[in-house]
Amino acid sequence: MNLLLPAAALAALSAAGAKLLWRRELAPVSWRRLATGAFIAGSLALLAGLVIFGRDGRMASYGGLVAACALMLWWRGFGPGRR
């Protein structure tokens, strides 16, 4: 549970922030769709960091978490995955 909690928190907060900042552009995209994609991408980044470094909590893993969430929010909100 503690491994995936940073991914869940970042996904929820970043999806809400994106919906607030880009209201008009993200009106057709639901908050749940943004948050779910960001959570999945962030979880995969944290799991990859756990496998690569052998332990949880490395700063590189958290950097990957932020990058994966940002990329997925762009993909689902503005990129080809918007549909």
Secondary structure in CASP SS format (residue, H / E / C, confidence):
PFRMAT SS
TARGET T0000
AUTHOR 0000-0000-0000
METHOD secondary structure of the structure
MODEL  1
M C 1.00
N C 1.00
L C 1.00
L C 1.00
L H 1.00
P H 1.00
A H 1.00
A H 1.00
A H 1.00
L H 1.00
A H 1.00
A H 1.00
L H 1.00
S H 1.00
A H 1.00
A H 1.00
G H 1.00
A H 1.00
K H 1.00
L H 1.00
L H 1.00
W C 1.00
R C 1.00
R C 1.00
E C 1.00
L C 1.00
A C 1.00
P C 1.00
V C 1.00
S C 1.00
W H 1.00
R H 1.00
R H 1.00
L H 1.00
A H 1.00
T H 1.00
G H 1.00
A H 1.00
F H 1.00
I H 1.00
A H 1.00
G H 1.00
S H 1.00
L H 1.00
A H 1.00
L H 1.00
L H 1.00
A H 1.00
G H 1.00
L H 1.00
V H 1.00
I H 1.00
F H 1.00
G C 1.00
R C 1.00
D C 1.00
G C 1.00
R C 1.00
M H 1.00
A H 1.00
S H 1.00
Y H 1.00
G H 1.00
G H 1.00
L H 1.00
V H 1.00
A H 1.00
A H 1.00
C H 1.00
A H 1.00
L H 1.00
M H 1.00
L H 1.00
W H 1.00
W H 1.00
R H 1.00
G H 1.00
F C 1.00
G C 1.00
P C 1.00
G C 1.00
R C 1.00
R C 1.00
END
